[in-house]
Amino acid sequence: MREFDLVIIGGGDGAFGAAIRANELHAKTAMINGGLPIGGTCVNVGCVSSKTLLYEACSCLRWSLNVVYSGMDESSLFRSSPN
């Protein structure tokens, strides 16, 4: 049977924080996570993913407003219907 100094139940962001700290303290650690992806909701589909998507969308918008295409200007990006 394997022995550990710390057993972490769950694989979310709190578990990762505990695992990182345990590693800093040179503790032999096991993480038990059932069914959910490692990283938990926040990392995989929640706040982290949402913030990344918003950041990239804003980056694309800023880029599109500062680049002039041949035969097209930035005002055409905001028209709801073609003229």
C-alpha positions in Angstrom: 0.0 0.0 0.0 1.3 3.5 -0.9 1.6 6.1 1.8 1.0 9.8 1.4 1.5 12.8 3.7 -1.6 14.5 2.2 -4.6 13.2 0.3 -6.6 15.9 -1.5 -10.2 15.1 -2.4 -11.3 17.0 -5.5 -9.6 18.4 -8.5 -10.7 22.1 -8.5 -8.8 25.2 -8.1 -8.7 24.9 -4.3 -7.2 21.4 -4.6 -4.6 22.7 -7.0 -3.7 25.4 -4.4 -3.3 22.7 -1.8 -1.2 20.5 -4.1 1.1 23.4 -5.0 1.6 24.2 -1.3 2.2 20.6 -0.4 4.8 20.4 -3.1 6.6 23.4 -1.7 6.6 21.7 1.7 8.0 18.5 0.0 4.9 16.5 1.1 4.1 13.2 -0.8 0.6 14.0 -2.1 -2.2 12.2 -3.8 -5.2 13.9 -5.5 -8.5 12.0 -5.9 -10.9 13.5 -8.4 -14.0 11.6 -9.6 -15.9 12.3 -12.8 -15.1 15.9 -13.3 -12.2 17.3 -15.4 -9.1 18.2 -13.4 -9.3 21.9 -12.7 -12.9 22.0 -11.8 -15.7 24.2 -13.1 -13.9 27.5 -12.6 -10.9 26.5 -14.7 -12.7 24.5 -17.4 -16.0 26.1 -18.1 -16.5 28.9 -15.5 -14.8 32.1 -14.7 -11.3 31.4 -16.2 -12.7 30.2 -19.6 -15.2 33.1 -19.7 -12.6 35.7 -18.9 -10.3 34.3 -21.6 -13.1 34.4 -24.1 -14.0 38.0 -23.2 -10.3 39.0 -23.4 -9.9 37.5 -26.8 -13.1 39.0 -28.1 -12.0 42.4 -26.9 -8.6 41.9 -28.6 -10.3 41.0 -31.9 -12.5 44.1 -31.7 -9.5 46.4 -30.9 -7.6 44.9 -33.8 -10.5 45.3 -36.2 -10.9 48.9 -35.3 -7.2 49.7 -35.9 -6.7 47.9 -39.2 -7.9 49.3 -42.5 -8.6 46.7 -45.2 -8.2 47.5 -48.8 -11.7 48.5 -50.1 -13.3 48.5 -46.7 -13.3 50.8 -43.7 -14.1 50.1 -40.0 -17.5 51.7 -40.2 -18.7 48.7 -42.3 -18.0 46.4 -39.4 -21.0 47.8 -37.5 -23.7 47.9 -40.2 -26.6 45.5 -39.5 -27.6 45.2 -43.1 -25.7 45.7 -46.4 -26.4 49.0 -48.4 
